[in-house]
Amino acid sequence: MKIWIASVLLIAALKSFGQVGAQPIEVKRSFGTTFRQNGQNLSPKQLLFITRSNAQAFEEMKIATRNYNAGMIFGLPGGFLIGWPLGTAAAGGKPNWVLAGIGAGLTVVSMTFSGAYSKHARNAVNLYNNGLKKVGRSRSEIEVGLMCNGIGAKIRF
């Protein structure tokens, strides 16, 4: 039993030395704004989790996430209300263009929230990336609990 515990601790220690420090987040702008880290696109939820280590970036990302959620609340029904009359017209029926107009209005509201999300998320990423330039940590941290991809443990040196 003691050998098993010692080997687990040794493997954990060796694994922790191979870890790379926090990586900067890239901002890609094309049709929309995309955030990437280590070659993978990040969702707003993942961005919120990553920026937790920087208080200013985390607060800015919380604002961005609220805007993202509000945009979804208006955008999804807006898209449905535009799509329903268009589908009806394509099928040869009589479309209700009032619904399409309401959907267009909801979509415009959604786009303003989307713009606010992008602005605040870019600010959060800039704050986070600027915070990475500081050298070293003053102490080690052990974090156990709900992580981005499930339950886990994280040790920071």
Secondary structure, DSSP 8 states (H G I E B T S, - for coil): -HHHHHHHHHHHHHHHHT-------EEEESSSEEEEETTEE--HHHHHHHGGGSHHHHHHHHHHHHHHHHHHHHHHHHHHHHHHHHHHHHTTS---HHHHHHHHHHHHHHHHHHHHHHHHHHHHHHHHHHHHTS---SS-EEEEEEETTEEEEEEE-
